[in-house]
Amino acid sequence: MTVISDPLIQKAYSQLSTEDRMIFENAYKRKARKIGVAYLCWFFGLHYAYLGQWGTQFIYWFTFSGFLIWALIDLFRLPTLVANRNKDIALEVLQHVKLHAESGTTVVMTGVPVVAPTPEPSPPEVSSTSDPVSPLLTSPLFTPQATQNNWLIPAGIIAALVVLFGGGWLGVHAFSARAHASEPVSPPVASTPTLTASAVSPAVSTASVPTPEATGPSFRLVKPLSDPVRSGMPRLYDLATTMDGSDGKGCALIDPGNPVKRCRVSVSTTGQYTWGSAWCSANAAGLANFLNHATFRYEIDGQPINKEQFWEGHTSTCLKRRLVVQDFQPGQTHEFRLITELDRSIQDGGSRYPAGRYELQLTVKAH
């Protein structure tokens, strides 16, 4: 029940007859705004409409609840807004009851007719030593209640929101943590290097290459879109020297008398280098004969590199495969190996290559 605490209304109420007081109380109870309903309307942004303040309600809507700041303020001052509205309602009802009580006519409040009795003589004056509103204590409308504890309602709403959203947040995190903990962890497996079409420049596409120890990428393989040698990129074989210190140019050639050739080269961590294979014959028939009896294999640190990962240039007399290597990690050493296998003896130009296996082994150290 909404309690009226205004002393002027209490005094005016005390001057009414018993019948008029009943009429007042019944009408006021029907018209008074309830604090619980007001908070429910606040939740949906309709509390000013509930209080009859439509102008303020439209401003409240158009400003999006004052960017939620206004809504937060109203959460705490809503009891005061309800009390002020009920005070206005009490004054309207009181004025209406007194007007019709003095005229002795039927009083109609909110559609319920009540016959007002003839006016009674005014109650005797209360001595100045007595409490002028003490008779009001018999009416529940004026019985002191814990109106000062209205702050408990917004505090309860805030606590409920904290529990609701805080509990939901903790629940989501606990569920995701449990799901993460239940996922099986697979042991690291060394995989074959692969390339993806992620272009880093107009001329190349690139992908990270894991080391055999699966400790993360230690360099990058780049599949060029055109021949990088034509743009001036150095070949690892051209920079290398044989292990015995002979001419480095010999590292780029297959020697029929030396089926296994071992070379070494130092590279910069910021440089780009090309590696692969090239075979050129004296004529188209010689190249076709070589390709019919030869196979190429490419390995880095013991891992096979698929030929589809190389740029390939094929003319009538030459077959070239190029791969760009970059982003070496300082201090690391890698083994690049080109293996050519002939299933029969090949005569190409002025040289004859016996059937067998030919290897160009290149030790690359980054600094």
Secondary structure as GFF3:
##gff-version 3
##sequence-region A 1 367
A	DSSP	alpha_helix	7	14	.	.	.	ID=ss1
A	DSSP	alpha_helix	18	31	.	.	.	ID=ss2
A	DSSP	alpha_helix	35	43	.	.	.	ID=ss3
A	DSSP	alpha_helix	47	50	.	.	.	ID=ss4
A	DSSP	alpha_helix	54	62	.	.	.	ID=ss5
A	DSSP	alpha_helix	64	67	.	.	.	ID=ss6
A	DSSP	alpha_helix	69	103	.	.	.	ID=ss7
A	DSSP	beta_strand	106	109	.	.	.	ID=ss8
A	DSSP	beta_strand	112	115	.	.	.	ID=ss9
A	DSSP	three_ten_helix	134	138	.	.	.	ID=ss10
A	DSSP	three_ten_helix	147	149	.	.	.	ID=ss11
A	DSSP	alpha_helix	152	182	.	.	.	ID=ss12
A	DSSP	beta_strand	198	201	.	.	.	ID=ss13
A	DSSP	beta_strand	204	210	.	.	.	ID=ss14
A	DSSP	beta_strand	217	224	.	.	.	ID=ss15
A	DSSP	alpha_helix	236	239	.	.	.	ID=ss16
A	DSSP	beta_strand	241	242	.	.	.	ID=ss17
A	DSSP	three_ten_helix	248	252	.	.	.	ID=ss18
A	DSSP	beta_strand	260	267	.	.	.	ID=ss19
A	DSSP	beta_strand	272	280	.	.	.	ID=ss20
A	DSSP	alpha_helix	284	293	.	.	.	ID=ss21
A	DSSP	beta_strand	294	300	.	.	.	ID=ss22
A	DSSP	beta_strand	303	304	.	.	.	ID=ss23
A	DSSP	three_ten_helix	307	309	.	.	.	ID=ss24
A	DSSP	beta_strand	311	314	.	.	.	ID=ss25
A	DSSP	beta_strand	318	326	.	.	.	ID=ss26
A	DSSP	beta_strand	333	342	.	.	.	ID=ss27
A	DSSP	beta_strand	346	348	.	.	.	ID=ss28
A	DSSP	beta_strand	351	353	.	.	.	ID=ss29
A	DSSP	beta_strand	356	366	.	.	.	ID=ss30
###
